[in-house]
Amino acid sequence: MTGADAAFSSSETYFSGVVSFLDGPEAAAMEHGELESSLQTRSQELFRLLYQDHVDLRAEREQPLATVTDVRGVSRPNVEAGHLRALATIFGAITVGRLAYRRKGHANLHPADGLLNLPEERHSHGLRRLAAIEAARGAYEAAAAAIKRATGQQVGKRQVEALVSRAATDVEAFYAERVHEEVTVSDVLVVSCDGKGIVVLPDALREATKRAAEEAENKLRTRLSKGEKHGRKRMATVAAVYDLTPVPRTPEDIFGTETERRVIPPKAKNKWLTASVVSDAAQVVGQMFDEAERRDPEHRRTWVALVDGNNHQIDRIRAEAEHRGIRITIVIDLIHVVEYLWKAVWCFFTEGDPAAEVWVRERGVAVLEGSARKVAAGIRRRATAEHVGASRREGADACAEYLVNKATYLDYPTALSSGWQIATGVIEGAVRYLCKDRMDITGARWGLEGAEAVLKLRAVISNGDFDDYWRFHLSRERQRVHESRYAGQTIPVAA
């Protein structure tokens, strides 16, 4: 028997046992479902033994090195065999043996660990990858259950959380180093951002929110009254960057009937998302501009920012663009404008009156034609002429004030003729997917580290970059955990 044959004797013996089982009466009496289940369990054990036999063979073949020197230049002159460490894999637990290079008063070095790129923790990169994918989909408990179904391995909720946090370590570095393919200069570069509150643990609240919650004196003990807040949320900021091939349109293409809408609106492509509950809005907007500049480093393209009208977002976008010397046009989402028109219309019409719809459409078309201020003035004149009471005309006044205050960002004639989008559907969909669908699971209370990791991973998955990211992450882990320990940042190997 050769060395390789002897090394794999355990797995070969087990495989022979599986063949005997399949050839015997027990398997012959099984229905196909029972047989599948039995083979699945046996296959896990077979591959665990193959894995164990392989690392045992590597340990047997490992040759002592002449010199092993750490990053500080301290050598490890003493070599000992038989140093073991546990590794929990997707097939089950194995033990990895390797040579240890020692010096009294200094930590041992194990070059073989670097060649295998073993993790610092007990759980393998395969389990870490599964935890990242499953926890990005649903609750940690559900992720642990999914891992158990897929691999047969038991991983606790806290272990899943730790694996997910480790998995998200390199997301920002991955995107910072990514090189974009050239995009047609005529394509518009669109940036957009929004916020969503996430329920967090008390120690994860921002200081201002924490103080407000402590100082609040609610009227009722068991529920909130109108205007009161729990003070349990921390704002996450979501940002999107994407390319857009312009499609010129007219107001009729927006508000017209189906037969009048002759043009298919422009579609986002090469979409990139990011989100953070740790960084503030200014930092996330900075990351958004970083990604946009990676796509257009010479600022040759047309830049457009789509927003919902939030003043803080607008201020941050303007400040960032000015700091970088970028000319950017800010456009407020038309849907928000239309919502204000619907608030105003009920000052003049009764609920359910079909004429209200006509009124909103006419004012919407006028706003698209660039007459926002005229629409605002007309709303105020009508409310005054019809002697609408103060409480009833609140919607009309709010709409008029919004149109006047935001008129600078309502240049829809330019946006439509230039073929830009005028709705924030992309960022609103991103907020719903990245935050609401996962972070708002009933009863969830997030710590900062866990919330940040899940947001980052959901963004990577949504961007379609997970496989590329994972290769990058494992490369970074190899450098961080192993190469950084040795002189020259290189894992020593036998000549």
MARMARDREN-860968 format. One line per 2 residues: number of its first residue (from 1); for each residue x, y, z of C-alpha. Coordinates in nm, 4 decimals. Layout:
N
NUM	X Y Z; ...
% end
This chain:
495
1	0.0000 0.0000 0.0000; 0.1459 0.3389 -0.1020
3	0.1649 0.6395 0.1303; -0.1317 0.8030 -0.0395
5	-0.3352 0.4820 -0.0204; -0.2569 0.4488 0.3509
7	-0.3436 0.8113 0.4127; -0.6926 0.7658 0.2710
9	-0.7599 0.4285 0.4261; -1.0224 0.5670 0.6687
11	-1.2318 0.7247 0.3944; -1.1860 0.4223 0.1670
13	-1.3017 0.1894 0.4445; -1.6076 0.4053 0.5056
15	-1.6837 0.4223 0.1327; -1.6679 0.0445 0.1120
17	-1.9188 0.0337 0.3967; -2.1550 0.2627 0.2039
19	-2.1287 0.0376 -0.1021; -2.2027 -0.2664 0.1137
21	-2.5052 -0.0891 0.2595; -2.6384 -0.0089 -0.0883
23	-2.5824 -0.3702 -0.1938; -2.7556 -0.5110 0.1130
25	-3.1110 -0.5862 0.2247; -3.1564 -0.2728 0.4377
27	-3.1190 -0.0367 0.1400; -3.3214 -0.2686 -0.0826
29	-3.6186 -0.2323 0.1520; -3.6119 0.1511 0.1512
31	-3.8303 0.3900 -0.0442; -3.6366 0.6421 -0.2520
33	-3.6937 0.9225 0.0021; -3.5519 0.7143 0.2849
35	-3.2572 0.6194 0.0668; -3.1895 0.9842 -0.0169
37	-3.1895 1.0826 0.3483; -2.9600 0.7974 0.4454
39	-2.7135 0.8713 0.1643; -2.7108 1.2411 0.2472
41	-2.6046 1.1669 0.6052; -2.3462 0.9119 0.4918
43	-2.2079 1.1449 0.2259; -2.1431 1.4121 0.4891
45	-1.9396 1.1647 0.6939; -1.7576 1.0345 0.3864
47	-1.6468 1.3833 0.2844; -1.5510 1.4659 0.6422
49	-1.3227 1.1611 0.6454; -1.1780 1.2557 0.3042
51	-1.1105 1.6036 0.4365; -0.9496 1.4635 0.7520
53	-0.7385 1.2162 0.5561; -0.6191 1.4932 0.3253
55	-0.5043 1.7285 0.6017; -0.3409 1.4331 0.7775
57	-0.1463 1.3620 0.4588; -0.0396 1.7256 0.4348
59	0.0775 1.7157 0.7958; 0.2749 1.3983 0.7269
61	0.4415 1.5562 0.4223; 0.5191 1.8914 0.5858
63	0.8958 1.9460 0.5821; 1.0771 2.1478 0.8509
65	1.1988 2.4882 0.7312; 1.5523 2.6114 0.7835
67	1.4368 2.9479 0.9183; 1.1058 3.0993 1.0214
69	1.1143 3.4649 1.1234; 0.8260 3.6763 1.2450
71	0.7389 4.0244 1.1252; 0.9592 4.1780 1.3972
73	1.2602 3.9825 1.2795; 1.2570 3.7317 1.5667
75	1.3371 3.3787 1.4526; 1.1740 3.0569 1.5749
77	1.4628 2.8067 1.5947; 1.2754 2.5186 1.7595
79	1.0422 2.2944 1.5558; 0.7880 2.0549 1.7077
81	0.5524 1.8165 1.5291; 0.2086 1.7073 1.6417
83	0.0545 2.0473 1.7192; -0.3196 2.0118 1.6579
85	-0.6068 2.2536 1.6132; -0.9788 2.1942 1.5643
87	-1.1681 2.3079 1.2548; -1.5451 2.2945 1.2172
89	-1.6210 2.2473 0.8468; -1.9368 2.2141 0.6375
91	-1.8846 1.8367 0.6571; -1.8174 1.8168 1.0292
93	-1.5351 1.8607 1.2786; -1.1786 1.7703 1.1821
95	-0.8370 1.8114 1.3446; -0.5498 1.9780 1.1608
97	-0.1969 1.8756 1.2551; 0.1076 2.0868 1.1665
99	0.4588 2.1811 1.2693; 0.4990 2.4532 1.5301
101	0.7972 2.6892 1.5196; 0.8776 2.7995 1.8738
103	1.0855 3.0379 2.0783; 1.0475 3.0874 2.4513
105	0.8539 3.4026 2.5338; 0.7046 3.4315 2.1834
107	0.3897 3.2965 2.0227; 0.4232 2.9859 1.8093
109	0.4166 3.0192 1.4330; 0.2476 2.7640 1.2053
111	0.3266 2.8253 0.8364; 0.0991 2.5366 0.7354
113	-0.1962 2.7319 0.8753; -0.1199 3.0079 0.6273
115	-0.0940 2.7678 0.3354; -0.4404 2.6364 0.4282
117	-0.5574 2.9916 0.5042; -0.7191 2.8663 0.8240
119	-0.9462 3.1085 1.0079; -0.8654 3.2475 1.3500
121	-1.1868 3.1069 1.4905; -1.2878 2.7408 1.4926
123	-1.5409 2.7671 1.2088; -1.4229 2.7255 0.8512
125	-1.4567 2.9797 0.5741; -1.7199 2.7531 0.4206
127	-1.9374 2.7848 0.7304; -1.8660 3.1580 0.7428
129	-1.9818 3.1951 0.3825; -2.3032 3.0045 0.4520
131	-2.3684 3.2133 0.7626; -2.3198 3.5350 0.5627
133	-2.5625 3.4312 0.2915; -2.8299 3.2944 0.5217
135	-2.8143 3.5749 0.7804; -2.8454 3.8311 0.5016
137	-3.1723 3.6598 0.4062; -3.3357 3.6237 0.7454
139	-3.3051 3.6060 1.1217; -2.9962 3.4595 1.2855
141	-3.1998 3.1703 1.4226; -3.3279 3.0960 1.0715
143	-2.9708 3.1154 0.9400; -2.8528 2.8621 1.1989
145	-3.1403 2.6319 1.1014; -3.0562 2.6687 0.7306
147	-2.6926 2.5780 0.7991; -2.8082 2.2699 0.9903
149	-3.0321 2.1640 0.6992; -2.7614 2.2187 0.4383
151	-2.4645 2.0695 0.6205; -2.5905 1.8819 0.9238
153	-2.3666 2.1028 1.1402; -2.4927 2.2770 1.4524
155	-2.3922 2.6439 1.4708; -2.5402 2.8570 1.7497
157	-2.7040 3.1959 1.7039; -2.4160 3.3849 1.8680
159	-2.1662 3.1983 1.6534; -2.3636 3.2910 1.3415
161	-2.3568 3.6573 1.4467; -1.9798 3.6440 1.4940
163	-1.9263 3.4743 1.1581; -2.1443 3.7327 0.9811
165	-1.9558 4.0232 1.1368; -1.6261 3.8701 1.0289
167	-1.7628 3.8067 0.6796; -1.8448 4.1747 0.6245
169	-1.5038 4.3052 0.7328; -1.3725 4.3894 0.3860
171	-1.6761 4.5258 0.2008; -1.5630 4.8887 0.1907
173	-1.2071 4.7941 0.0904; -1.3448 4.5710 -0.1864
175	-1.5363 4.8554 -0.3471; -1.2545 5.1051 -0.2942
177	-1.0193 4.8860 -0.4996; -1.2631 4.7781 -0.7693
179	-1.1916 4.9053 -1.1209; -1.4910 4.9904 -1.3402
181	-1.5209 4.9156 -1.7077; -1.5566 5.2165 -1.9318
183	-1.9106 5.3455 -1.9653; -2.0481 5.5500 -2.2513
185	-1.9833 5.9149 -2.1686; -2.3351 6.0036 -2.2852
187	-2.4845 5.7857 -2.0118; -2.6051 5.9864 -1.7131
189	-2.4463 5.9154 -1.3747; -2.7158 5.9119 -1.1064
191	-2.6666 5.9263 -0.7294; -2.9412 5.8968 -0.4720
193	-2.9713 5.8500 -0.0961; -3.2347 5.8082 0.1724
195	-3.2673 5.7084 0.5378; -3.4512 5.4471 0.7426
197	-3.4751 5.4085 1.1175; -3.3641 5.0738 1.2636
199	-3.4671 4.9570 1.6095; -3.1443 4.9119 1.8057
201	-3.0397 4.8162 2.1550; -3.0244 5.1065 2.4033
203	-2.6441 5.1268 2.4005; -2.6479 5.1544 2.0201
205	-2.8558 5.4735 2.0113; -2.6904 5.7972 1.9080
207	-2.6408 6.0291 2.2046; -2.9060 6.2803 2.0983
209	-3.1683 6.0059 2.0569; -3.0709 5.8467 2.3867
211	-3.1074 6.1782 2.5732; -3.4419 6.2492 2.4086
213	-3.5698 5.9044 2.5088; -3.4521 5.9508 2.8688
215	-3.6088 6.2968 2.8976; -3.9391 6.2066 2.7290
217	-4.2488 6.2092 2.9486; -4.5170 6.0156 2.7633
219	-4.8803 6.0728 2.8529; -4.9601 5.7009 2.8745
221	-4.7573 5.4163 3.0208; -4.8481 5.1337 2.7828
223	-4.8686 5.3096 2.4446; -4.7635 5.6228 2.2599
225	-4.9924 5.9192 2.2115; -4.9972 6.1293 1.8944
227	-4.6576 6.2874 1.8253; -4.4705 6.0766 2.0820
229	-4.1804 5.8482 1.9853; -4.0245 5.5387 2.1392
231	-3.6700 5.6678 2.0967; -3.5544 5.3182 2.0010
233	-3.4316 5.3795 1.6476; -3.1021 5.4764 1.4922
235	-3.1017 5.6124 1.1400; -2.9398 5.4056 0.8670
237	-2.8424 5.5844 0.5469; -2.8769 5.4061 0.2135
239	-2.7098 5.5286 -0.1060; -2.7280 5.4216 -0.4694
241	-2.5180 5.4945 -0.7757; -2.6175 5.3826 -1.1235
243	-2.5867 5.4583 -1.4937; -2.8704 5.5685 -1.7156
245	-2.9052 5.5860 -2.0918; -3.1118 5.9037 -2.1496
247	-3.4658 5.8702 -2.2833; -3.6238 6.2132 -2.3582
249	-3.9914 6.2390 -2.2656; -4.2753 6.4884 -2.2398
251	-4.5221 6.5630 -1.9584; -4.7800 6.3568 -2.1479
253	-4.5504 6.0561 -2.1206; -4.5763 6.0967 -1.7432
255	-4.9371 6.1975 -1.6828; -5.0976 6.0853 -2.0062
257	-5.3262 5.7890 -2.0600; -5.1791 5.4551 -2.1618
259	-5.2240 5.5412 -2.5305; -5.0541 5.8802 -2.4783
261	-4.7503 5.7281 -2.3052; -4.5459 5.6397 -2.6093
263	-4.2012 5.6270 -2.4489; -4.0629 5.3629 -2.2120
265	-3.8921 5.5466 -1.9225; -3.5134 5.5105 -1.8759
267	-3.3919 5.2120 -1.6762; -3.1150 5.2020 -1.4179
269	-2.8157 4.9835 -1.5018; -2.4901 4.8925 -1.3271
271	-2.6635 4.9664 -0.9969; -2.4512 4.9845 -0.6825
273	-2.5881 5.0111 -0.3293; -2.4393 5.0769 0.0101
275	-2.5866 5.1295 0.3552; -2.4636 5.2044 0.7037
277	-2.6112 5.2478 1.0485; -2.2698 5.3258 1.2003
279	-2.1588 5.6027 0.9628; -2.3583 5.9244 0.9524
281	-2.5262 6.0658 0.6420; -2.2242 6.2787 0.5492
283	-1.9948 5.9741 0.5489; -2.2342 5.7612 0.3413
285	-2.2806 6.0443 0.0920; -1.9006 6.0602 0.0724
287	-1.8887 5.6863 -0.0073; -2.1593 5.7389 -0.2678
289	-1.9489 6.0074 -0.4366; -1.6406 5.7834 -0.4127
291	-1.8202 5.5165 -0.6143; -1.9475 5.7720 -0.8637
293	-1.5972 5.9117 -0.9134; -1.4595 5.5639 -0.9711
295	-1.6998 5.5504 -1.2653; -1.6211 5.8992 -1.3884
297	-1.2860 6.0128 -1.2452; -1.2496 6.2981 -1.4928
299	-1.6051 6.4282 -1.4359; -1.6885 6.4140 -1.8053
301	-2.0393 6.2764 -1.7649; -2.3644 6.4408 -1.6598
303	-2.4237 6.3933 -1.2864; -2.7770 6.3920 -1.1457
305	-2.8872 6.3489 -0.7840; -3.2389 6.2197 -0.7209
307	-3.3768 6.3033 -0.3748; -3.7083 6.3069 -0.1920
309	-3.6743 6.6681 -0.0804; -3.5060 6.6102 0.2565
311	-3.3070 6.9266 0.3254; -3.0243 6.7492 0.5082
313	-2.9696 6.5127 0.2147; -2.9699 6.8026 -0.0298
315	-2.7208 6.9975 0.1822; -2.4872 6.6990 0.2091
317	-2.4980 6.6312 -0.1666; -2.4330 6.9957 -0.2500
319	-2.1471 7.0191 -0.0011; -1.9829 6.6992 -0.1271
321	-2.0147 6.8016 -0.4908; -1.8682 7.1450 -0.4196
323	-1.5797 6.9918 -0.2240; -1.4911 6.7645 -0.5166
325	-1.5461 7.0240 -0.7871; -1.8352 6.8330 -0.9421
327	-2.1236 6.9949 -1.1244; -2.4377 6.8070 -1.0251
329	-2.8064 6.8735 -1.0859; -3.0397 6.7875 -0.7967
331	-3.3897 6.6742 -0.8912; -3.6676 6.6117 -0.6428
333	-3.8788 6.3023 -0.6899; -4.2020 6.3814 -0.8772
335	-4.3997 6.1346 -0.6650; -4.3396 6.3490 -0.3549
337	-4.4654 6.6536 -0.5439; -4.7789 6.4684 -0.6504
339	-4.8412 6.3621 -0.2902; -4.8440 6.7285 -0.1889
341	-5.0884 6.8053 -0.4699; -5.3190 6.5355 -0.3355
343	-5.3001 6.6948 0.0085; -5.4047 7.0232 -0.1447
345	-5.6871 6.8949 -0.3634; -5.9137 6.7985 -0.0724
347	-5.9276 7.1623 0.0298; -6.1366 7.2246 -0.2829
349	-6.3180 6.8983 -0.3565; -6.5129 6.6443 -0.1581
351	-6.3671 6.3002 -0.0983; -6.4052 6.0752 -0.4041
353	-6.4949 6.3548 -0.6499; -6.3540 6.2530 -0.9959
355	-6.2796 6.6208 -1.0621; -6.0071 6.6021 -0.7965
357	-5.8093 6.3613 -1.0128; -5.8347 6.5930 -1.3102
359	-5.7201 6.8866 -1.0936; -5.4124 6.6964 -0.9700
361	-5.3235 6.5872 -1.3227; -5.3475 6.9419 -1.4590
363	-5.1300 7.0849 -1.1805; -4.8858 6.7966 -1.2187
365	-4.8463 6.8694 -1.5889; -4.7962 7.2385 -1.5101
367	-4.5195 7.1529 -1.2616; -4.3555 6.9303 -1.5235
369	-4.3680 7.2219 -1.7637; -4.1720 7.4345 -1.5173
371	-4.4513 7.6331 -1.3530; -4.4176 7.5189 -0.9915
373	-4.4306 7.8716 -0.8499; -4.7367 7.9606 -1.0603
375	-4.9122 7.6452 -0.9398; -4.8343 7.7420 -0.5795
377	-4.9687 8.0943 -0.6304; -5.2866 7.9574 -0.7923
379	-5.3501 7.7187 -0.5017; -5.3194 8.0006 -0.2500
381	-5.5432 8.2345 -0.4520; -5.8166 7.9748 -0.4822
383	-5.8047 7.8887 -0.1111; -5.8391 8.2580 -0.0279
385	-6.1098 8.3249 -0.2883; -6.3199 8.0336 -0.1663
387	-6.2707 8.1355 0.1984; -6.1345 7.7959 0.2929
389	-6.1021 7.7740 0.6714; -5.7599 7.7752 0.8345
391	-5.7668 7.4111 0.9422; -5.9030 7.2879 0.6104
393	-5.6533 7.4810 0.3987; -5.3492 7.3348 0.5764
395	-5.2927 7.0934 0.2890; -5.3124 7.3708 0.0324
397	-5.0689 7.5928 0.2226; -4.8277 7.3036 0.2779
399	-4.8319 7.2182 -0.0924; -4.7787 7.5791 -0.2001
401	-4.4948 7.6258 0.0472; -4.3286 7.3031 -0.0709
403	-4.3488 7.4016 -0.4380; -4.1991 7.7452 -0.3709
405	-3.9234 7.6244 -0.1374; -3.8207 7.3387 -0.3670
407	-3.8652 7.5179 -0.6998; -3.4878 7.5215 -0.7577
409	-3.4937 7.1413 -0.7673; -3.8090 7.1065 -0.9793
411	-3.6556 7.1783 -1.3195; -3.8488 6.8988 -1.4820
413	-3.8408 7.0518 -1.8335; -3.4632 7.0067 -1.8388
415	-3.4821 6.6642 -1.6770; -3.7421 6.5317 -1.9237
417	-3.5841 6.6793 -2.2366; -3.2445 6.5449 -2.1242
419	-3.3881 6.1982 -2.0712; -3.3272 6.1685 -1.6958
421	-3.5327 5.9853 -1.4375; -3.7528 6.2037 -1.2189
423	-3.8555 5.9484 -0.9566; -3.6615 5.7941 -0.6674
425	-3.7899 5.4409 -0.7170; -3.4386 5.2943 -0.7185
427	-3.3378 5.4280 -0.3777; -3.6801 5.3629 -0.2270
429	-3.6606 5.0026 -0.3447; -3.3089 4.9822 -0.2003
431	-3.4266 5.1101 0.1384; -3.7078 4.8571 0.1386
433	-3.4772 4.5670 0.0468; -3.1686 4.6540 0.2500
435	-3.3426 4.7833 0.5621; -3.7125 4.7184 0.5958
437	-3.7318 4.3619 0.4636; -3.4530 4.2373 0.6912
439	-3.3986 4.4837 0.9734; -3.7672 4.5273 1.0597
441	-3.8290 4.1615 1.1435; -4.0763 4.1587 1.4321
443	-3.9032 4.1753 1.7669; -3.5578 4.2463 1.6241
445	-3.3317 4.4681 1.8370; -2.9980 4.5313 1.6719
447	-2.6506 4.5919 1.8031; -2.4380 4.8176 1.5859
449	-2.1876 4.5567 1.4720; -2.4501 4.3039 1.3682
451	-2.6734 4.5584 1.1951; -2.3808 4.7055 1.0030
453	-2.2588 4.3636 0.8889; -2.6007 4.2537 0.7637
455	-2.6567 4.5826 0.5788; -2.3162 4.5565 0.4080
457	-2.3702 4.1952 0.3039; -2.7200 4.2593 0.1730
459	-2.5788 4.5440 -0.0357; -2.3028 4.3225 -0.1779
461	-2.5546 4.0512 -0.2638; -2.7938 4.3022 -0.4192
463	-2.5076 4.4420 -0.6285; -2.4388 4.0922 -0.7647
465	-2.0833 4.1063 -0.6280; -2.0869 3.8394 -0.3581
467	-1.8670 3.5798 -0.5312; -1.6061 3.8410 -0.6291
469	-1.6221 3.9898 -0.2822; -1.5737 3.6524 -0.1173
471	-1.2538 3.5854 -0.3122; -1.1303 3.9303 -0.2115
473	-1.2271 3.8683 0.1514; -1.0394 3.5371 0.1695
475	-0.7339 3.7007 0.0157; -0.7520 3.9748 0.2794
477	-0.7958 3.7149 0.5532; -0.4835 3.5342 0.4351
479	-0.2850 3.8579 0.4542; -0.4392 3.9736 0.7809
481	-0.4304 3.6449 0.9733; -0.1192 3.4792 0.8319
483	0.1095 3.6795 0.6032; 0.1206 3.9716 0.8460
485	0.2965 3.7472 1.1014; 0.6077 3.6814 0.8949
487	0.9105 3.8793 0.7841; 0.8535 4.0197 0.4374
489	0.4784 3.9513 0.4765; 0.5307 3.6155 0.3050
491	0.4337 3.2745 0.4429; 0.7539 3.0646 0.4452
493	0.7435 2.7412 0.2435; 0.9881 2.4569 0.1920
495	1.2295 2.4966 -0.1004
% end
